[in-house]
Amino acid sequence: MPPTSARRSTSDARVATHERDREHAGRRLRDLLEQTQVGTVFLSALMRRQLRLSLAITAAFLVGLGVQPLLPEIWPSYGDTSVLGLPLPWLVLGVLTYPGLVVLGLLYVRRAEGIDDDFTDLLQ
């Protein structure tokens, strides 16, 4: 077991580090609330990440739907194929599109919450 003075100095160092971290977090939050240049940088970085996520999800959605008219050109029997008595293009557009939208929505929410959590952690 280390001597008492060694344990005390380690404990004091941890307390000092914790206090210094809280001071920095308080300064970052104050910068954000007072709309200083540093706060503006933090906020613009958050908004850029959110915009990048939104554009990525939108692009995935548009590619997913945009490829539908091209499928008959790539796969000629696509329009002639039937599943359960329904033409395959109708089935894809009318039924399979919705689970894709749900997956994109869940992905967006999950990543948006991650971005917000990262930002909150940065401020603390």
WOMORA-V141979 format. One record per residue. RES is the residue in one letter. OMEGA is omega in whole degrees, -180 to 180 (NA if undefined). Layout:
# WOMORA-V141979
res,omega
RES,OMEGA
RES,OMEGA
This chain:
# WOMORA-V141979
res,omega
M,-179
P,178
P,-177
T,-179
S,179
A,178
R,-179
R,-179
S,176
T,179
S,178
D,179
A,178
R,180
V,180
A,178
T,180
H,180
E,179
R,178
D,179
R,179
E,178
H,179
A,178
G,179
R,180
R,179
L,178
R,177
D,-179
L,-177
L,-179
E,178
Q,175
T,180
Q,179
V,177
G,178
T,178
V,178
F,-177
L,179
S,176
A,177
L,-178
M,177
R,179
R,178
Q,178
L,179
R,178
L,-180
S,180
L,178
A,179
I,178
T,179
A,178
A,178
F,-178
L,177
V,180
G,179
L,-177
G,-180
V,-178
Q,178
P,-179
L,-177
L,177
P,178
E,-179
I,-176
W,-172
P,-178
S,180
Y,-178
G,-178
D,-176
T,177
S,176
V,-178
L,178
G,178
L,175
P,-177
L,178
P,178
W,-180
L,-180
V,-178
L,-174
G,-175
V,-173
L,178
T,-174
Y,174
P,176
G,177
L,178
V,179
V,178
L,178
G,178
L,178
L,179
Y,-179
V,-179
R,-180
R,179
A,177
E,177
G,178
I,179
D,178
D,177
D,-180
F,178
T,178
D,179
L,-178
L,-178
Q,NA
